[in-house]
Amino acid sequence: MKRIALVIAIVLLAASMAFGQATATKDMKALISAAQKEGQLTVIALPRDWVNYGEMIDTFSKKYGITVNELNPNGSSAEEIEAIRANKGNMGPQAPDVVDVGLKFGPDAKKEALIAPYKVQTWASIPESAKDKDGYWYGDYYGHLAFEINSDIIKNIPKTWADLLKPEYKGKFALSGDPRISAQAYMTVVAASLANGAKKPSDVGPGLDYFAKMNKAGNLVPLIAVTGTVASGETPITIEWDYNALANRDKLAGNPNIQVVVPATGVVAGIYIQAVSAFAPHPNAARLWMEYLYSDEGQLIWLKGYGNPIRYADLVKRGKVPADLAAKLPPAPKNVVFPTLDEQGAAAKAIAEGWDKIVGANIQKK
């Protein structure tokens, strides 16, 4: 009997491993069953108020009975990739199963064999321009960079990038991340560059010079701004994706009041991407998570968080977007720039290499 039980266990393990390595699935029941046997999913760098991830995580967990382990909620894209790299042989709770990172990190992770291919069932409705053709990574949502301002403290609301250099904002502004490693932050430098004469997103010299001026003037606080520091007045002005700024406004509910301003120039949009770790301890749960994110239900949860879900056009075409959610989505700004994958890669590299030398501000977590 023991021998029979052992054989059965080996067969089941082999089947689970084979399923976990699948690059697509047609049998959702089998995937759900395999994921539930694993019982856990480990995500990383997903603040619960970032594009409504709190609801996404809780709904997924309840729907499938899978515990979600949330690592380093305020981590950067680079830290997510490093977590995969550092935990290749680790099957414990510190190894992420999936990542949500800035666009430029997808191809780099693929080249390093850190992520695994998997095509969700809604693959065809994801725009070709927003996905790796082999399924290693694909866009999930996008937003536009906007000023987030504590208007209980800042009475004269800045409307342009030039405004932020004024003496009245000394010690008032902070970035939302370290531009050497954070997609949201390095895209902020790209936006500042475009507002200050850059002809293309990869030309980040004007943006680095801009932040050097801000740092020299004392306007730049060398902290990573979070909701708490904006609310307390420690960093009353920051720049974030509009979905984050609007979520913070809702969360604070007037205590304090938050104004969200999209500048007239230097408006940048950025797509984030999803990928499955090539070393995921819970590969089936990882793939089920991807299926959920890219289902109609998952896409609408992102929409509720002010994000522009990647399958939005398909949802609209099929009449799946409730009118109240469509009305909630911020209107697209004029003259918005979507930096290409190559432009983002070049910009990120130049910013990482030039920030310390040109700007000289060491942006740190509090």
C-alpha positions in Angstrom: 0.0 0.0 0.0 2.8 2.4 0.8 4.4 1.7 -2.5 1.1 2.4 -4.4 0.7 5.6 -2.4 4.2 6.7 -3.2 3.7 6.1 -7.0 0.4 8.1 -6.9 2.2 10.9 -5.1 5.0 11.0 -7.7 2.5 11.0 -10.5 0.5 13.8 -9.0 3.7 15.8 -8.3 4.8 15.3 -11.9 1.4 16.4 -13.2 1.5 19.5 -11.0 5.0 20.4 -12.2 4.1 19.9 -15.8 0.9 22.0 -15.4 3.0 24.7 -13.6 5.3 24.9 -16.5 2.5 25.4 -19.0 2.6 28.4 -21.3 -1.2 28.5 -21.6 -4.2 26.6 -20.4 -7.5 25.6 -21.9 -8.7 23.8 -18.7 -9.4 26.4 -16.0 -10.8 23.8 -13.7 -7.5 21.9 -13.7 -5.6 25.2 -13.1 -7.8 26.2 -10.3 -7.5 22.8 -8.6 -3.7 22.8 -9.0 -3.5 26.4 -7.6 -5.7 25.5 -4.6 -3.4 22.6 -3.8 -0.5 25.0 -3.7 -2.6 27.1 -1.4 -0.6 30.3 -1.6 0.4 33.1 -3.9 3.3 35.5 -3.1 3.1 39.0 -4.7 5.5 41.9 -4.2 5.5 45.7 -4.3 1.7 46.0 -4.5 0.5 48.8 -2.2 -3.2 48.1 -1.5 -4.2 51.6 -2.7 -2.2 51.3 -5.9 -4.7 51.0 -8.7 -7.1 49.2 -6.3 -4.8 46.2 -5.6 -6.3 45.8 -2.1 -9.6 44.8 -3.6 -7.9 42.7 -6.3 -5.9 40.7 -3.7 -8.8 40.2 -1.4 -11.3 39.2 -4.1 -8.9 36.7 -5.6 -8.1 35.2 -2.2 -11.8 34.8 -1.4 -12.8 33.6 -4.8 -10.3 30.8 -4.9 -9.5 30.1 -1.3 -5.8 31.0 -1.8 -3.7 32.9 0.8 -1.9 35.9 -0.7 1.5 36.7 0.9 2.2 40.4 0.3 6.0 41.3 0.2 7.5 44.8 0.4 4.4 46.7 -0.6 6.3 49.9 -1.3 9.1 48.3 -3.2 10.4 49.5 -6.6 10.4 47.7 -9.9 14.1 47.1 -9.6 13.6 45.6 -6.2 11.0 43.3 -7.5 13.3 41.9 -10.1 16.1 41.6 -7.6 13.8 39.6 -5.3 13.5 37.0 -8.1 17.2 37.1 -8.8 18.1 36.7 -5.1 15.6 33.8 -4.4 16.2 31.5 -7.4 16.6 28.5 -5.1 14.3 29.6 -2.4 10.8 28.0 -2.1 9.9 30.0 1.0 7.8 33.1 1.6 10.4 35.6 0.4 10.4 34.4 -3.2 7.8 36.2 -5.3 5.6 34.3 -7.7 4.7 37.2 -9.9 5.8 40.8 -10.5 4.2 44.1 -11.6 6.9 46.3 -13.0 7.6 49.2 -15.3 7.6 48.4 -19.0 11.4 48.5 -19.5 12.0 45.8 -16.9 10.2 43.1 -18.9 12.7 42.6 -21.7 15.6 42.8 -19.3 14.1 40.1 -17.1 13.4 37.9 -20.1 17.0 38.2 -21.3 18.2 37.2 -17.8 15.7 34.2 -17.8 14.1 35.5 -14.6 10.5 35.2 -16.0 8.5 32.4 -17.6 6.1 32.6 -20.6 2.4 32.3 -20.0 -0.5 33.4 -22.2 -3.8 34.1 -20.5 -7.1 33.1 -22.1 -7.8 36.7 -23.0 -4.4 37.1 -24.7 -5.9 38.0 -28.1 -7.5 41.2 -26.7 -4.3 42.6 -25.3 -2.9 45.0 -27.8 0.1 43.7 -29.7 2.2 46.8 -28.9 1.8 46.1 -25.2 3.0 42.5 -24.9 5.9 40.2 -25.6 5.0 38.0 -28.6 6.1 34.8 -26.7 4.1 35.7 -23.5 6.9 36.5 -21.2 5.4 39.8 -20.1 2.3 41.9 -21.0 0.9 45.3 -20.2 -1.7 45.5 -17.5 -2.8 49.1 -17.0 -1.5 52.6 -17.5 -1.9 56.1 -16.1 -0.6 59.7 -16.5 1.8 61.5 -14.2 0.1 64.2 -12.2 0.9 66.6 -9.3 -0.5 65.5 -6.0 -0.9 68.5 -3.6 -1.9 68.8 0.0 -4.0 71.9 -0.5 -4.6 72.5 3.2 -0.9 73.4 3.3 -0.2 74.6 -0.2 -2.6 77.4 -0.9 -1.0 78.6 -4.2 -1.5 75.4 -6.3 1.4 74.7 -8.8 0.1 74.2 -12.3 3.3 73.8 -14.3 6.7 72.2 -13.9 8.2 75.7 -13.8 6.0 76.6 -10.8 7.7 73.9 -8.7 11.0 75.8 -8.8 9.5 78.9 -7.1 11.0 79.8 -3.7 7.6 79.4 -2.1 7.9 75.7 -2.5 11.2 75.4 -0.7 11.2 72.1 1.2 7.8 71.2 -0.1 8.4 68.7 -3.0 9.5 65.1 -3.0 9.6 62.4 -5.6 7.5 59.2 -5.4 10.5 57.0 -5.6 14.2 56.7 -6.3 14.6 57.6 -10.0 17.6 55.3 -10.3 15.4 52.2 -9.6 11.7 53.2 -9.7 9.7 53.3 -12.9 7.3 55.9 -11.5 10.2 58.2 -10.5 12.4 57.8 -13.6 9.3 58.6 -15.8 8.9 61.7 -13.7 12.4 62.8 -14.9 11.3 62.0 -18.4 8.3 64.2 -18.0 10.3 67.0 -16.6 12.7 66.7 -19.6 9.9 67.0 -22.1 8.5 70.0 -20.2 12.0 71.7 -20.4 12.8 71.3 -24.1 13.6 67.7 -24.7 12.6 66.6 -28.2 12.2 62.9 -27.3 11.7 60.9 -24.1 15.2 59.4 -24.2 16.7 62.8 -23.9 16.8 63.2 -20.2 19.4 65.9 -19.9 16.9 68.7 -19.4 15.1 66.7 -16.7 18.3 66.0 -14.8 19.3 69.7 -15.0 15.8 70.6 -13.8 16.0 68.5 -10.7 19.6 69.7 -10.1 18.1 73.3 -10.0 15.3 72.1 -7.7 17.8 70.4 -5.4 20.1 73.4 -5.3 17.1 75.7 -4.5 16.2 73.5 -1.6 12.8 72.7 -3.0 13.6 68.9 -3.3 13.1 66.9 -0.2 15.3 63.8 -0.4 12.6 61.5 0.8 10.3 59.1 -1.1 6.8 60.7 -0.7 4.0 58.4 0.5 0.5 59.1 1.5 1.5 59.7 5.1 4.1 62.3 4.3 1.9 64.1 1.9 -0.9 64.2 4.5 1.4 65.3 7.4 2.9 68.1 5.3 6.4 66.6 5.4 6.2 66.3 1.6 3.1 68.2 0.7 3.7 68.1 -3.1 4.7 65.0 -5.1 4.2 63.6 -8.6 2.5 60.2 -9.1 0.5 58.3 -11.6 -2.9 59.9 -11.6 -4.5 56.7 -10.4 -2.4 56.8 -7.2 -3.0 60.5 -6.6 -6.7 60.1 -7.1 -6.8 57.0 -4.8 -4.9 59.0 -2.1 -7.4 61.9 -2.5 -10.3 59.4 -1.9 -8.5 57.6 1.0 -7.8 60.9 2.9 -11.4 62.1 2.3 -10.7 65.7 3.0 -8.3 65.1 5.9 -6.4 66.8 4.4 -7.7 68.0 1.1 -5.8 66.8 -1.9 -5.8 68.4 -5.3 -4.6 66.4 -8.4 -3.2 68.5 -11.3 -2.1 67.3 -14.7 0.4 69.9 -16.0 -0.2 71.5 -19.3 3.1 70.3 -20.7 5.4 67.4 -20.0 2.6 64.9 -19.7 3.8 61.3 -19.7 1.8 58.1 -19.7 3.3 54.8 -18.6 2.3 51.2 -19.0 3.1 48.6 -16.3 3.5 45.0 -17.1 2.9 41.6 -15.4 5.1 38.5 -15.5 5.4 35.2 -13.8 8.7 34.4 -12.0 10.7 31.6 -13.7 11.4 30.3 -10.1 7.8 30.7 -8.7 7.3 28.5 -5.6 3.6 28.5 -6.6 3.5 28.4 -10.4 -0.1 27.4 -10.7 -1.3 30.0 -8.3 0.8 32.5 -10.3 -0.9 31.6 -13.5 -4.3 31.6 -11.9 -3.5 35.1 -10.6 -2.7 36.2 -14.2 -5.9 34.7 -15.5 -7.8 36.7 -12.9 -6.0 40.0 -13.5 -6.8 39.8 -17.2 -10.4 38.5 -16.9 -13.2 41.1 -17.3 -13.7 41.0 -13.5 -10.0 41.8 -12.8 -9.8 44.5 -15.4 -12.8 46.3 -14.0 -11.3 46.2 -10.5 -8.3 48.2 -11.9 -10.7 50.6 -13.6 -12.4 51.2 -10.2 -8.9 52.3 -9.0 -8.7 54.9 -11.7 -6.3 52.8 -13.8 -6.7 52.4 -17.6 -6.9 48.6 -17.9 -5.0 47.2 -20.9 -8.2 45.4 -22.3 -10.4 48.5 -21.9 -11.1 48.8 -25.7 -12.2 45.2 -25.7 -14.4 45.6 -22.7 -16.1 48.7 -24.2 -16.6 46.9 -27.5 -18.5 44.1 -25.7 -20.5 46.4 -23.5 -18.8 45.2 -20.3 -18.0 48.6 -18.7 -20.6 49.9 -16.3 -21.5 53.6 -17.0 -20.4 54.7 -13.5 -17.0 53.2 -13.9 -16.5 54.7 -17.4 -17.4 58.1 -15.9 -14.9 57.6 -13.1 -12.0 57.2 -15.4 -10.0 60.5 -15.7 -10.1 62.0 -19.2 -7.0 61.6 -21.3 -4.8 64.7 -21.1 -3.9 66.5 -24.3 -0.4 66.2 -25.8 0.3 63.0 -23.7 3.5 61.1 -24.6 3.8 57.3 -24.4 7.5 56.6 -24.3 8.3 53.5 -26.3 10.1 50.5 -24.8 13.4 51.5 -26.3 13.0 55.1 -25.2 12.2 54.0 -21.6 15.2 51.7 -21.5 17.6 54.5 -22.8 16.1 57.0 -20.4 16.3 54.7 -17.3 19.9 53.9 -18.1 20.9 57.6 -18.5 19.1 58.6 -15.3 20.7 55.8 -13.3 24.1 56.9 -14.5 23.6 60.6 -14.3 21.4 61.2 -11.2 24.2 61.2 -8.6 26.6 63.3 -10.7 24.2 65.9 -12.0 21.4 66.1 -9.3 23.3 64.8 -6.3 20.2 64.0 -4.2 20.1 60.6 -2.5 16.4 59.8 -2.5 15.6 57.5 0.4 12.6 55.8 2.1 11.7 57.4 5.4 
